[in-house]
Amino acid sequence: MRRGITTCLILAVGILSGCLADIRPDSIKSTTRPEADARGRQLLAEVISAHGGLERWKQAKTVEVTARDHWEHWMGRLMFMPQKESGQLMRWQTSLGGDQVYIEMREGPTKGEKWVMQDWPLYRAAPGDQPDYGAGKKIHFYVATMNYALQLPFRSANAEVVRYGGQGSLRGKQYDLIYTTWHTAEPQKDTNQYVLWVDPVTHELAYLQLTDRELMKGAAGMMGFSGWRTIDGLKVPSRITSYHNAEKNVVLHDLHIESVLFGSDLPREAQASAPASIVNEFGERKTRF
């Protein structure tokens, strides 16, 4: 089914309303068909295979990415940018299939600052300073969202609901839609929804439509993936772009990936567990990814 994108659904983490955001394709809202589930699973398997295969990705265990982060739109800089300045060069190290993340600023006024996510609690530390677990929602939102995006489409394999949503149109091109979530297909306040927009010919991931219940129950957005290249048998994007308006190519945030290395050792800080007092104070992640 042809399905266009409205402005409210292509806000990169735009605040839709006080209501629970629901990004299900229309065909999924109207009926539940067993063949849609089977087609969704089959198509997702084809997409993962086209990107290098789940087993090869699991065997890599970790990925190290050097990327430059550009914040193009005033709204993104004002509301969501966690860095001191746009264009920051960052080194990411992350566990594949997990949420252990180590990020270091490589230049600028915050050179040497690190952000470390230990499953869910995250701390920020300037060179020589003690970890600050009160780093704020901007950093938590940014790291959790981009960490998930860097691991797509492979992280989608653990979704409990995978359903074909027909086709969608964006900038005059048709894409196959794969809807993924957990528990049930209907919107839930503590569970995120995702729609993978897939090139029907190459099976490469082109866009990701998503909700973010941690940020706000009405928050949804759109990311674009481009410049796919193969490293150690796995496809990785050259850019991950968050849109204010995808149809009009109005960009909020643009991550330019300069280098990728699979299988490097994850720093001890990211592998360690946060102190029990921090875990109790911070609480557990409310949403599923």
C-alpha positions in Angstrom: 0.0 0.0 0.0 1.3 3.4 -0.9 1.7 5.6 2.2 3.0 9.1 2.4 4.8 10.9 5.3 3.1 13.8 7.0 5.2 16.5 8.6 4.3 15.4 12.2 5.8 12.0 11.6 9.1 13.3 10.1 10.1 15.5 13.0 13.4 14.2 14.3 12.2 13.6 17.8 9.6 16.2 17.4 7.0 16.6 20.1 3.7 15.6 18.4 1.3 16.2 21.3 0.6 15.1 24.8 -0.9 11.9 23.3 0.9 8.6 22.8 2.7 8.7 19.4 1.7 5.9 17.1 3.8 5.4 13.9 2.2 2.1 12.7 1.6 2.0 9.0 -2.1 2.3 8.1 -2.3 -1.3 6.9 -1.2 -2.6 10.3 -3.8 -0.4 12.1 -6.7 -1.7 10.1 -6.2 -5.4 10.3 -4.0 -8.2 11.6 -3.0 -10.7 9.0 -0.7 -13.7 9.5 0.8 -13.3 6.1 1.9 -9.8 7.1 3.9 -11.2 10.0 5.4 -13.9 7.8 6.3 -11.4 5.1 7.8 -9.0 7.8 10.0 -11.7 9.2 11.1 -12.8 5.7 11.9 -9.3 4.6 13.8 -8.5 7.8 15.9 -11.6 7.3 16.7 -10.5 3.7 17.6 -7.0 4.9 19.9 -8.4 7.6 21.5 -10.7 5.1 22.1 -7.9 2.7 23.9 -6.0 5.4 26.3 -8.9 6.1 24.4 -11.3 8.2 23.5 -11.6 11.9 26.1 -14.2 12.7 29.0 -12.2 11.3 27.7 -9.2 13.3 27.5 -11.1 16.5 31.0 -12.5 16.0 32.4 -9.0 15.7 31.2 -8.3 19.3 32.2 -4.6 19.4 32.5 -1.7 17.0 34.7 1.5 17.2 33.5 4.5 15.2 35.1 7.9 14.7 32.5 10.4 13.6 31.9 14.1 13.3 28.6 15.4 14.7 26.9 18.3 12.9 23.8 20.1 14.3 22.3 21.8 11.3 19.0 23.3 12.6 18.5 25.8 15.4 15.8 23.6 17.0 18.1 20.6 17.2 20.9 22.7 18.7 18.5 24.3 21.2 16.6 21.3 22.3 18.7 18.2 21.8 22.4 19.0 21.2 24.4 17.6 24.2 27.9 18.8 23.0 29.3 22.2 23.6 29.6 22.9 19.9 28.5 21.6 16.5 30.9 19.6 14.4 32.5 17.8 17.4 34.8 14.9 16.5 33.9 11.9 18.6 35.2 8.3 19.1 32.4 5.7 19.9 33.1 2.3 21.2 30.1 0.1 21.8 29.1 -3.5 22.4 27.1 -5.0 19.6 23.7 -6.2 20.7 24.1 -4.3 24.0 24.2 -0.8 25.6 27.7 -0.6 26.9 29.1 2.6 25.3 32.3 4.6 25.6 32.4 8.0 23.9 35.4 10.3 23.9 35.5 13.9 22.6 38.6 14.1 20.3 39.0 17.9 19.9 37.6 21.3 20.8 36.9 22.8 24.2 35.8 19.5 25.7 38.6 17.4 24.3 39.2 14.3 26.5 35.7 14.4 28.0 34.0 11.0 28.0 30.4 9.8 28.2 30.1 6.2 29.5 26.8 4.2 29.4 26.8 1.1 31.5 23.7 -0.7 30.1 21.5 2.3 31.1 23.0 4.5 33.8 25.3 6.9 32.1 28.0 9.3 33.4 29.9 12.2 32.0 33.5 13.0 33.1 35.9 15.7 32.1 39.6 14.8 32.1 40.7 14.2 35.7 37.2 14.6 37.1 35.1 12.0 38.9 32.1 10.5 37.0 28.9 12.6 37.0 25.8 10.5 36.8 23.6 13.5 36.7 24.6 14.3 33.1 21.0 15.1 32.1 18.4 13.9 29.7 20.0 15.3 26.5 23.0 13.1 26.8 21.0 10.0 27.8 18.6 10.5 24.9 21.3 11.1 22.4 23.6 8.2 23.4 20.8 5.7 23.7 19.2 6.7 20.3 22.4 6.9 18.3 23.8 3.7 19.8 20.7 1.9 18.6 20.9 3.5 15.2 24.6 2.5 14.8 23.6 -1.2 15.3 20.8 -1.3 12.7 19.4 -3.3 11.1 20.8 -6.1 13.2 19.3 -4.9 16.5 15.8 -5.3 14.9 16.3 -9.1 15.0 15.3 -9.3 18.6 11.9 -7.5 18.2 9.0 -9.6 19.3 6.6 -8.1 16.8 7.8 -7.9 13.2 5.2 -7.1 10.5 5.2 -6.0 6.9 3.5 -2.6 6.6 3.2 -2.3 2.8 5.1 0.4 1.0 5.7 4.1 1.8 6.7 6.9 -0.5 9.3 9.6 0.3 10.8 12.1 -2.1 9.2 10.3 -5.0 10.7 6.8 -4.2 8.9 3.7 -2.9 10.2 1.7 0.1 9.1 -1.5 1.8 8.1 -0.8 5.4 8.9 -3.2 8.3 7.2 -2.4 11.6 8.9 -3.7 14.8 8.1 -3.5 18.5 7.6 -5.7 21.5 4.7 -7.4 23.4 1.9 -6.2 21.0 1.6 -4.2 17.8 -0.5 -1.5 19.5 1.2 1.6 21.0 2.3 1.2 24.6 3.6 3.8 27.0 6.7 1.9 27.9 7.7 0.3 24.6 9.1 2.0 21.5 7.9 1.5 18.0 10.1 1.4 14.9 9.5 1.3 11.1 12.4 0.4 8.9 12.2 1.9 5.4 14.0 -0.5 3.1 15.1 -0.1 -0.5 13.1 -2.8 -2.3 15.9 -3.5 -4.8 19.1 -3.5 -2.6 17.4 -4.3 0.7 19.5 -1.6 2.3 18.1 0.4 5.2 17.2 3.9 3.9 15.2 5.4 6.8 14.2 4.6 10.4 11.0 6.0 11.8 10.9 5.8 15.6 9.3 6.8 18.9 11.1 7.7 22.1 9.0 7.0 25.2 11.9 7.8 27.5 12.0 11.4 26.2 8.2 12.0 26.0 5.3 9.8 25.2 4.4 11.9 22.2 7.9 12.0 20.7 8.6 10.5 17.3 11.2 11.1 14.5 12.8 10.0 11.3 16.5 9.1 10.6 18.1 8.6 7.2 21.0 6.2 6.4 23.2 6.7 3.4 26.6 5.9 1.9 26.6 2.3 2.9 30.0 0.6 2.5 31.3 -2.8 3.4 33.9 -3.3 6.2 34.9 -6.8 7.3 31.8 -8.2 5.4 29.4 -5.9 7.3 27.7 -2.8 5.8 28.0 0.4 7.7 26.6 3.9 6.8 28.7 6.9 6.0 26.0 9.2 7.4 23.1 9.0 9.8 20.8 12.0 9.4 18.0 13.1 11.7 15.3 15.2 10.0 13.1 18.1 11.0 11.3 17.4 7.7 12.5 14.4 5.7 10.3 15.1 2.6 11.8 18.6 2.3 15.3 17.5 3.4 15.3 19.8 6.4 18.1 18.4 8.6 18.3 18.6 12.4 21.4 16.5 13.0 24.0 14.8 10.8 26.5 12.2 12.0 29.4 11.8 9.5 31.1 8.5 10.1 34.8 8.7 9.2 36.2 5.3 10.3 34.9 2.0 11.6 36.7 -0.8 13.3 35.1 -4.1 14.4 36.3 -6.3 17.2 38.3 -3.8 19.3 38.4 -4.1 23.1 35.7 -2.2 24.9 37.2 0.0 27.7 36.8 -1.3 31.2 34.6 1.7 32.2 31.9 0.6 29.8 32.0 -3.0 30.9 31.8 -2.2 34.6 28.5 -2.0 36.4 27.3 1.3 37.9 27.4 1.5 41.7 24.2 0.0 43.3 23.3 3.4 44.8 23.4 5.0 41.3 21.3 2.2 39.8 18.7 2.6 42.6 18.7 6.4 42.2 18.6 6.5 38.5 16.2 3.7 38.0 15.9 1.1 35.2 15.3 1.9 31.6 11.5 2.3 31.2 11.4 1.4 27.5 12.3 -1.5 25.3 14.7 -1.0 22.4 
